[in-house]
Amino acid sequence: MNSTSCFFSMLIHIFTTNKNSLLVFNTNPALLPLLGYISKNLRKQRYLVLVHDLWPELPANTGMIKRGKLLYKIIDCLMTAPFRHASGIITLSDKMKKSVLHKVPGMADNIYVIHNWADANRIFPVAKENIRMINGLRLKNKKIVMYSGNLGRYQPLEVMIGAANELKDRKDIFFLFLGNGGKKAKIQTMAKDLKLDNVKFIPFQPLDRLSESLSMANVSLMGIYPENEGVIMPSKLYSLLAVGKPIICVSDPKSEVADILEQAGAGIQSSVNDPKKLAKNILTIVDDQEKATEMGQNGKTYFLEHFERKIITKQWNDILNEIIQ
């Protein structure tokens, strides 16, 4: 309902834009690229699609709709038509580009890869002694394993609770989950049923405190289900690199995030189905301060060289100018 109301409220405005302007639509909500398709057919206006999530693959992979059924085919048609008629398509990763190419094979020359970014002036490392939240949460003497972000259907969070269970006898290690989402109640119940006193859930933190909250971690967790490779690209990666903390990505060994972490020397990959292995990987980092510091510094350097806002916005500027010309 939100997506539909958003679509119709924006539909009015495409008829008031300059016909010579290049319109840009992202896939959140999923219906928005249809506005470009409508404007192209009615006004001959050019548009670009920014793919944040790939539909209908994303809801199908979570079981919300059935792959190959009527609803799936309708959504696929509504998404593919705007791709075919776009002046350009921006994807967030190389694997996402391959997924889009599978839908529209003839668009290879018009698909570009531009990663998301973080702003180094707003997201940066904060020394633990300067983080007020640590004292408030009574975690001053703890090694903090943190997951920060959407606690939703697309994240392999269960294995993280499993790792907390594996490490429950390590009183110096504490798991902190920051955020909300559709899977939060489920993993809270898991933690309660396992009687874990080394796990705590707190809400999303304000943007002006994001640097502090992310910097609490001794190691940060993130994850992507193997079936969602090329369908989504976790945007939290860039902020985690920006604060200079070692990262464990719970994913397929060949995931794009795992490849980036390996190239950067900023973290390691762990299986979505093996809490014992995740627990072991956590220990290899939190019990080796020299290794953790090196990973964090490597990640920060890699971020500044590849994903800082000014670098990414320059890529946007170059591609937009190319398309406009």
Buried (B, 14 or more C-beta within 10 A) or exposed (E): EEEEEBBEEBBEEBEEEEEEEBBBBBBBBBBBBBBBBBBBEEEEBBBBBBBBBBBBBBBBBBEEBEEEEEEBEEBBEBBBBBBEBBBBBBBBBEBBBEBBBEBBEEBEEBBBBBBBBBBBEEBBBBEBEEBEBBEEBEBEEBBBBBBBBBBBBBBBBBBBBBBBBBBBEBEEBBBBBBBBBEBBEBBBEBBEEBEBEBBBBBEBBEEEEBBBBBBBBBBBBBBBBBBBBBBBBBBBBBBBBBBBBBBBBBBBEEBBBBBBBBEBBBBBBBBBEBBEBBBBBBBBBBBEEEEBEBBBBBBBBBBBEBBBBEBBEEBBEEBBEEBEE
